[in-house]
Amino acid sequence: MASLKDIIEFINGYLRVSEISDYSYNGLQVEGRQEVRKIVTGVTGNLDLISRAESEGADMVLVHHGIYWKGGDPRLTGILGKRVTALKGMSLAAYHLPLDLHPVVGNNIQLMQSVGAEFESYLKPGDPSSVAMIGTFAEPVSVASINQALTSFCEKTPLIMGNEDRTVKRIAVCSGGGGFMLEENLENIDAVIVGEVHEQHYHLAVEKNITAFVCGHHATEVCGIRTLGDIVAEHFGIECEFINSYSPI
């Protein structure tokens, strides 16, 4: 058993939450039971995940996408009211950008490592909220090889946009809504790994001659929260279960 306060303080410090600007309320969003025996982790704090966590006897739900966002309506009505009611005394904590950009457990670093690339820098060095990363391969690798690795890691076959008949030396990675990278200056970048894109990003990939691997928002953000939960469970000697409340997007 561990105290809720100690768990939140540990995660906040580990992910350097106070240093990172975000449009999510990172940390404890709903305070429930003060003693935690079991944590359930998941990508998004939706009603399905919360209900399944309650049925599995969780004391705390730990997610990447929380239920409160800055600028949102805080009134406990509609979907928000149903989600909070479904917690039934469980606490809920969320970690968004601090989890995306973390150099050890982050979504982006794990995606990068899954294809065999080494971290080079953040896309915008010096920006504490820059989540996108640039990586390099020791030797150029084929598009087919990267695709195979991502299919295995994400358990989903990526959509490939742009040139498939090339080798890749430098790659940019951004989980979730990472398609924005194709709007950036990606000089000397051969390929990008992203979660989801908009229609215009297809044309940008083709015209900039950048191969884009579109792996799914949900699929690219399973790894971070699952790994974080395992670290918390090991640190405090408590139980943690990941529940994959699936989204095809």
N, C-alpha and C positions, 0 to 999 in steps of 0.2 A: 504494500500500500504506500502511496505517496500523496503529499498534499498538492492540491490544485495550484496553490500559490507557487510552490517550488517548481512545479513542472513548467508553468508559464514563464517564470523568471529564467529558467534554464534555456528554454527555446528562444525567448527574446534575446538573450545574450548570445547564444550560439549562432543565430541568424542575423545578428547586428541590426535588429529592427529599428532602433532609434536613429540609425544613420541613413535610412533609406526612405525617400519620399514615395508615397503610393496613394492611389485612389481607393484602396481597400483599408479597412480598419484592421490592421495586423495585430494579432494577439487574441486575448480573451474577448469574445463578442457576446456570449451569454454565460453568465455565472450560475453554476448549479452546485452539485455536491462538492464539498470541500476535500473529500478523501477519494482518491482514484485508485481503483484496483485494475481496471481494464479500460484501454483506449481503443476506439475504432477509428481508423483513418480512411479517407476517401478523397476523391478529387474535388467534388462539389457538394456543398451542404444542402442538397435537395431533400424533398420529403421522403423519397425512397431510401436514401442512405440513412437518414435520421431514424426512420422507423425500423430499419433492419438493425441498426446499432442498438436501439432500445431492446429489441427482441433477443439480441446476443448478450445482454447484460452489461453493456458499456456504462461507464461513469462519465466518459468524456468523448466527444467527437472532435477529431482533428482533421481539418481540410485545407485545401489550397484555395478554393473559391468559397468564401464565406457567405453569410446571408445579409450582411450590412456593407454598403458601399457609400463612400462620401457623396453627398448630394442626393442620396436616395430618401424616400419617404420612410421615416422611422416608425410610423404607426403600426401597431400589431393587428392589422386587418389583412384580409385576402391571403395570398400565398405566404407572406411573411408571418402572419399570425398563426397559420397552420403549422409552419415549420417550428416556430418557438414552442407552441403547445405540444407538438410531438416530441420535444426533447424530454418532457416528463422528469425534470430534475437533473438531466445530464448537462454538463457544460459543453460549450462549443467554442473552439478557437480556430482561427484561420491565419494562414501565412501566404501571401501572394507574391509580390516582386522579391521580397527577401529570400523566398525559396527558389524562385526562378534563377536568380543570379549567384547563389551560393557556390563557392569554388569546390566544395566537397560533395554535398548532397543535392545540389541544385539540379533542376530539370535539364538545363542547357549543358552543364558539364557532363552529366550522365549520357545524354544523347551524343555528345561529341566523342566520349570515350567508347561508346557502343560501336562506332564505325572505325575506331582505331586512330583518331586524330588526337594531337596534343594541343593543349591550350596555349595560345599565343598572346591574346589580349582581349579586352572587351571592345566591342565595336566603337564605343565612344569612351576612351580612357579618361579618367578624371571625373566622370559623371557617376555619382554614387547610386543612381537609379538606372544606369545602363545595364540592361539584362542580356542583350545579344552578345555573343562571343565569337571570336575568330580562332580557328584552329588550323594546324598544318599536319600533313602526313609526311612521314619520313621519306617515303617514296610515293610517287603518284599512283592513285588507285582508280579503278574503273567505276563508272556509274553503276554497272551491274553489281559490283562488289558492295558498294555502299547501300544499294537498294536491298540486297539480300540481308545485310546486317540490320538495317532498320526494320525490315519485315519481321525478323526474329525478335528484336528488342521491343518493338511497339505492338507486336502481335497483330499487325495490320499492314497490308501492302500499300506503300506510298503511291500517290499520284505523282508522276514525273512530268515536269514542265520544262521545255527547252531541249537543248542538245543532249542526247543520250550517248553519242559516239565520241566520247572524250575521256581523258584522264583528269583526275582532280588532285590538286596539290594544296590549295587553300580553300577553306570552307567557313561559312558563317552559320551560326546556329541560334535559333530563337524558338522556344516552345510556344504553345498556345497561339495567340494571334500574331505570329511572327512575320506575316506577309509584308508588313511595313518595310522590312529590310530592303525589299526590291525597289523601294522608292528612295533609298539612300545611295550615297556614293560608295560603290563596292569595287573600288579599283583593285585589280589583281586578285579578285575573288572568283573562283571557278564555279562554286555551287553553294546553295543554301539549304539548310534543313529547317523546316517550319512546321507549325501545327496546322493553321488554316490561312487561306488567302481570299482576296476579293477578285472579281472578274478581271480587272485591269492588270492584276499582277501577272497573269499569264503572258500578256503582251510585253510587259516589261522584262520578264525572264527571257523571252525570245529575242527581243531587240537588244538587250544588254549582253546576250550570249552567256547567260548564267543558268546553270541547271538547278532547278528547284525540286526538292523532295518534300511533298506535302503529305504529312503523316497523320494529321488529325489533331485537333486541339486537345481533346481528352486523352488520346493515346500518348501524346508527348508529355503529359503531365501526371501520369501515374507514378513514374519512378521517384520523383522528389518526395512526395508526401508519404509514400510507402517506406522509403529509406529513413526519412525523418522519424516516423513512428517507431521504427525498429531501434533507432539510436536512443530515443527517449525511453523505450521499454527496457533496454539493456542498462541504461544509466540508473534507472530507479528500481529495477527488479520487479517490474509489473508486466501485465499481459497486454499485447497489442495485436489487433486483427485488422488487416486491410480488406475492405469490401469494395468491389468494383461495381459501383452503380453506373452502368455503361451509358455512354453517349456515342453515337456514330459520327459526331461532328469533330 
